[in-house]
Each structure stands twice: as C-alpha cells, then as structure tokens.
Amino acid sequence: MPSDPPHSERSRPRKSHSGSSRHDSGQRGAGDRRPPRPLVNPDPARFAAVCLVSHVVDQRWTLEEAMRKEQAFVRLDGRDRGFAAHLTLATLRALGLVDAVLATKLAKPLPDSAHFAKALLRVGAAQLIEGLAPPHAAVGRSVDLAKFEATGRGFAGLINAVLRRIATEPLVRPHDRERVPALWWNRWRTAYGGEAADAIAESLSRQPALDLTTKGDAAAIAEAVGGTVLPTGSIRLKETPSDVTTLPLWGEGNYWVQDAAAALPARLLATKPGEKVLDMCAAPGGKTMQLAATGADVTALDLDAGRINRVAENLARTSLTARLQVADARTVDAEPYFDAILLDAPCSATGTLRRNPEALWIKTPSDVARFAAMQIELVKAAAGALKPGGRLVYAVCSLEPEEADPAVAAALEAGLKLAPILAEEVPGLGQAVTEQGLLRILPYYWADQGGLDGFFIARFVKLL
C-alpha cells in the first residue's frame, strides 16, 4: 500500500521533462496572439500528483492502481517520485477539508468536466492549508501547470486568484471531521460515539509511521535502522526513508515493512514449529513471513497469481519458505487438516484511512455489505478446514461493525468457540480488548507514538 516518503520542497527551477500526452502541440493559428505555452513540464512531480488525485476522485481508482498506470508518475524517480507520492497522499488525507475551504473561495464550482483544473486546485490548496510548501511555490507552480496542461489553461487566472486568497486571507480552518465524508463520520459516531469519530477523522492529519516486523532480535535491528521497539514487538522508524531498501540489513532479509496493528493477527495465532498452518488471503506476504518464521509448515493461498508472486519474492528475500497456492479461499479443501488458520479477510479497509485515504472517497456502505457477505463465506470455509481443536484468527483492517459482528456469529454457528484475547497479549492496547475478548483497534490509539491502523481481530478454537 502507498505510504509517504520523506520529501523536501523545491521551489528552484527544475530540469526539463517531457509532459503528459494530454498537452497540445503548441501550434497556433496566425491570428492567435496568446503567448506560446511552454513545451516542457514546469514541475513533473506536482503534475504527477495532480494526475493521481484526478484518477482517484474522478475515476474512482485506488491510489495503488493510479500509481501503477499513470505514466507521469511512473516516469519519476528519486526525490521527484517521493515528493509526488507525499503530495498526493497529503491531499487525499485532507480532501474534505480542502473542499470545504475551496467552497468559501469559489463563487461557483468548476464544471464537472474540468478534471485536471479541479485536481490542480485541490493539490494547490492542500499545500497551503496543510503547510506542505511555501506559498509562492504552491501558487506559482499551480499556475504554471494550469498554463502547461491544455485542459487547464482556461482556468489559470481563476486558480491563481483562489490560491492567492487562501495564501493571504485569514483562514477559518474547518473542523477536522471535515476531512472525511459525512456518511463515514456518522457511521463511526453511531458505532463508537462522536468523540471517537472526531479522533478517527483527526488521525488523518498525521502522516503514518513506517513499522517493521523482524524475524530476529528486534532490539538489535531497531538500533541498526534507527527505530524503537513498540510494546507489541514491532519496530517503528523515527524517520521514514525515501527507499526502504537502503536501510541497514535490508538485503539480509531480517525484516519487512508491516504496520504494527497488521502484525498482531499472526502473533495472536501463536503458531508452533511443525504445525500445519494456512494463511487464507496471503498477499502481499507479511503475515505469511511471520508464520513461516515460527517454524510452522505454512500454506499461503491467494486468489490473484500476481499477488502470490509478490509473496514468493518476499519469502525469497527473507529466506523463509511456504507452499504457495493460487485459489479462491472460499473453496479451500473442506477436509479438516490445518492446526491453525489465519484469515485476514478482504474488507473495506477503512481502518487504513491514513495510508489509503482514497478508500473513504471511492467506497460506500454498499461495499461494506458486499465484503461482509464474502467474509461470512470465508469464515465458514476456514471452520471446515480446521482440525478439531484447531485455532482460527479472523481479522479485518476495517472500522465497520458489519465486517466484525456477522463474521463472529458465522464462526460460532460453524462450530467454533471464542478463544478470548487477553490484554497481556497486546501490551499497550488494553483499551482495545472488549469484554468478550475481541480486539477493536481504532486509528487514534497510540497517538503520542504516531498512531496505527484500525483493525478488528477475533480468535476461535474448533470444538473437539
């Protein structure tokens, strides 16, 4: 999933790059007295960020998909690539806030067809509102890009005027709850209360930290990479590198990137050497590596062959082994033969809103219902593939009760019994343990340490 690399603002002149295929040739008729438009992209990094934001908001692409397909981003490297990714994520995390401010500066909304201009205005405003760049750079580069892109030229004056107003006039900053669509905030208020819903929204104001899971001595590796060991055993870096592969010991395969909350499901499964273990939805492989590192006999299953290839690459780098299988986990062999199963199920991913903020804008509650139905099927398949006495950990990186409660009910109906999670198993997260022994992590927990992803985790045992 995308995360923010470190960045530094550059307002100095930039080297020339070719622009997007969407800009015009610069040819003009004899009577056209307008000054010629530049033939080179004045700011490739900001241009790429605008294109990515447009793909997400207007075409409902995931950010991962946009970063893979948009050539303006693919062509970048080094600091430009890192700055473009950071600017895109920061804009999406502040999107609701940005739109609320823009609504007070615009006499009327831009036309629906003005995709590039709207995205450019959002990225420019985000830089000013969130303090991501000096005002002269945020305004000037935005205007330059409007003049460069054929579909933005007619809006250059408007973009200049609006951004200058944001930069110079007193800013009445909206409440942080404006960062998220009202339909999601209202759902969280119903589930957790208004104060918690506000805290979830406010968590979007902070760049997520980079966490590592290690198969070795966490304290030694933390010292080597410049991190600290969290109470649950993950390593949190003090500074996020632009390229994680440049960190010490990366090439030796001693650790991998994994949010501290995402590392908990495998830890709570507590596998032992020699146990037959199934990772039902394995990609990209963080949990598979955790399980394999315990000495268990691991089968990693995923529906997507390309994603299984990523698991294979991660296993190879860390010198860990697992059987890899491409299949629909809902049709896993019903013959009970696994000692333990980890089911980190596909979900709405609203718990990862800091890392994947686009989910709040491209998904709706109808998606939650669709995922919930799939999760019930997966739980039933997992229950059928467990040995009597076997263990199942069910997890989703979702904040939605519909992706938690029905799955628990399905597990109980399938002959499983809750194996309560104890507070001492999740040091520092005692507040996340419910009376039933379920784990409900909210993104604002550990705020003083940088927060963590939202997760729901339940553990079961199959009756003998």
Helices and strands as residue ranges (DSSP letters): H 44-59, H 63-69, H 71-74, H 78-93, H 95-105, H 115-129, H 135-148, G 150-155, H 156-168, G 176-179, H 182-192, H 194-202, G 203-205, E 211-214, H 218-225, E 227-229, E 235-237, G 244-246, G 250-252, E 255-257, H 264-269, E 276-279, H 286-293, E 297-302, H 305-318, E 323-326, G 329-331, E 338-344, G 350-352, H 359-362, H 365-385, E 386-396, G 401-403, H 405-413, E 416-418, G 423-425, G 430-432, E 439-441, G 447-449, E 455-462
